Amino acid sequence: MISQFRPRDLATWLAQMSPLGEAVILDVREPGELQVAAVRANGFTLLTIPMGLVPVRLSELDPQQPIACLCHHGGRSMQVAQFLASRGFENVANIAGGIHAWAAELDPGIATY
C-alpha cells in the first residue's frame, strides 16, 4: 500500500524521511501544467517527469531515495507511486490533493487550474 500525505504535512514527511537521504518531489504533470502552476524546491529536490515518460526515465530515480509523487489532484501521482513501488522503490508516497491542495495548504501564490 502506498502511503499518502497532504501538502500541509510535507514538513513532517520530510523530517521522517531525512535519515534516508534527501527527499525528492516527483512532479508527474505535463509541461503545460507546469507553466500554469509550479512548485519551488524548499528542503527537497524537485524533479519533473511527465507520467508517460517515467518508465523510460526510471534510471534518473534512486530506488533508495524517498520520493513523493505530485500531480494535479493526486490520481496520476498515485499511479506513478504504485508503478515505482512495483519496481522496487521502497520509500514512495503520494501527495494527496496534488498541486491544487498544495496551493490551498502551502502556497496560495500558486495558480489553481
Secondary structure as the mmCIF struct_conf table of DSSP 4:
data_model
#
loop_
_struct_conf.conf_type_id
_struct_conf.id
_struct_conf.beg_label_comp_id
_struct_conf.beg_label_asym_id
_struct_conf.beg_label_seq_id
_struct_conf.end_label_comp_id
_struct_conf.end_label_asym_id
_struct_conf.end_label_seq_id
STRN STRN1 SER A 3 PHE A 5
HELX_RH_3T_P HELX_RH_3T_P1 PRO A 7 ASP A 9
HELX_RH_AL_P HELX_RH_AL_P1 LEU A 10 MET A 17
HELX_RH_3T_P HELX_RH_3T_P2 SER A 18 LEU A 20
STRN STRN2 VAL A 24 ASP A 27
BEND BEND1 ARG A 29 ARG A 29
HELX_RH_AL_P HELX_RH_AL_P2 PRO A 31 VAL A 36
BEND BEND2 ALA A 37 ALA A 37
HELX_LH_PP_P HELX_LH_PP_P1 VAL A 39 ALA A 41
BEND BEND3 ASN A 42 PHE A 44
STRN STRN3 THR A 45 THR A 48
HELX_RH_3T_P HELX_RH_3T_P3 MET A 51 LEU A 53
TURN_TY1_P TURN_TY1_P1 VAL A 54 ARG A 57
HELX_RH_3T_P HELX_RH_3T_P4 LEU A 58 GLU A 60
BEND BEND4 LEU A 61 LEU A 61
TURN_TY1_P TURN_TY1_P2 PRO A 63 GLN A 64
BEND BEND5 GLN A 65 GLN A 65
STRN STRN4 ILE A 67 LEU A 70
BEND BEND6 HIS A 72 GLY A 74
HELX_RH_AL_P HELX_RH_AL_P3 GLY A 75 SER A 86
TURN_TY1_P TURN_TY1_P3 ARG A 87 GLY A 88
BEND BEND7 ASN A 91 ASN A 91
STRN STRN5 VAL A 92 ILE A 95
TURN_TY1_P TURN_TY1_P4 ALA A 96 GLY A 97
HELX_RH_AL_P HELX_RH_AL_P4 GLY A 98 GLU A 105
TURN_TY1_P TURN_TY1_P5 LEU A 106 LEU A 106
TURN_TY1_P TURN_TY1_P6 PRO A 108 GLY A 109
BEND BEND8 ILE A 110 ILE A 110
#
